[in-house]
Amino acid sequence: MISRRRLLLGTGAFIFAMNTDNLYARQDFFPLWPDKPPEGGGPKGALRISANGSWSNIVTPCIQRFVPEKPNGKAVLIAAGGGYRWIGMGREGWPVARWLNDKGFTAYVLSYRLPGENWQDGNHVSLQDAQRAIRLVLSMEQNVHLLGFSAGGHLLGMAAARPDFASYPPQDAIDRLVPKANSVGLIYPVITLEPPYTHTNTHLSLVGHHPAPADEAYWSVQNYITRTFPPLFIAQAEDDPTSNPQNSVIMHDTCRRHGVPVQMIRISQGGHGFGLGKVGSPAAIWDEAYAVWLAARH
């Protein structure tokens, strides 16, 4: 098992930063891997937390569990965005976990390894962590849903579309589980890395400055959609300057062609990275629509 000291290096700063909020006193931390992540490498030192609550220097990838007062039997694994350069816990991960708890959902917030932090498995490390996290949640919950934002949407979309892809060698009995979810929610996601949608940090982090077309296709979620993809909820603002809104259209249309149930919310204004959205703004409409949609999922 992973050492207590090593886990605290990865999580202690977060506990200190959030110790004024009673919600986070009820959380549990679960390291993703029984020892070091596959193939090793990675950064050293403590977790880095920016002023707005973004994480980087992910030494120990983990999931954090947030349990509501009255659980409704459904769990949601959350992946915040950040272009695979950081993870936006402060804007997306933690507030969404709080909101889901208020609705009765158990929330699991994923901290995944970042490709640019010197891991031996390079641009596959985030996908490895996502698959492992789904398996880990499935080992504890019977009804598991995915909710990803921006690059986190790309990550969970890719994991949901490729449950049979062996991104790492099996580590223990948990890896016998097939990482399938009951539904997928994608909020202002990056979906395609193919031209002309090549300007994102997600594109740069995964395929670099001068990629081959095959590499761009390999990391484009829509190329893996089949009729077995879980029911999809997708929401994005029409004025998103980071992830072109066509990403959501591509995902919506691809799922429809394969007979995958999909609900798409078009937001008139909100830009990118709005999380739950400011109260009273157009971007604040998606969360309640998602809650109703999620409540109907089995």
Buried (B, 14 or more C-beta within 10 A) or exposed (E): EBEEEBBBBBBEBBEEBBEEEEEBEEBEBBBBBEEEBBBEBBBEEBBBBEEEBBBBBBBBBBBBBBBBEEEEEBBBBBBBBBBBBBBBBBBBBBBBBBBBBEBBBBBBBBBBBBBBBEBEBEBBBBBBBBBBBBBBBBEBBEBBBBBBBBBBBBBBBBBBBBBEBEBBEEBEEBBEBEBBBBBBBBBBBBBBBBEEBBEBBBBBBBBEEEBEEEBBBBBBBBBBBEEEBBBBBBBBBEEBEBBBBBBBBBBBBBBBEEEBBBBBBBBEEBBBBBBBBEEEBBBBBBBEEBBEBBEEBE
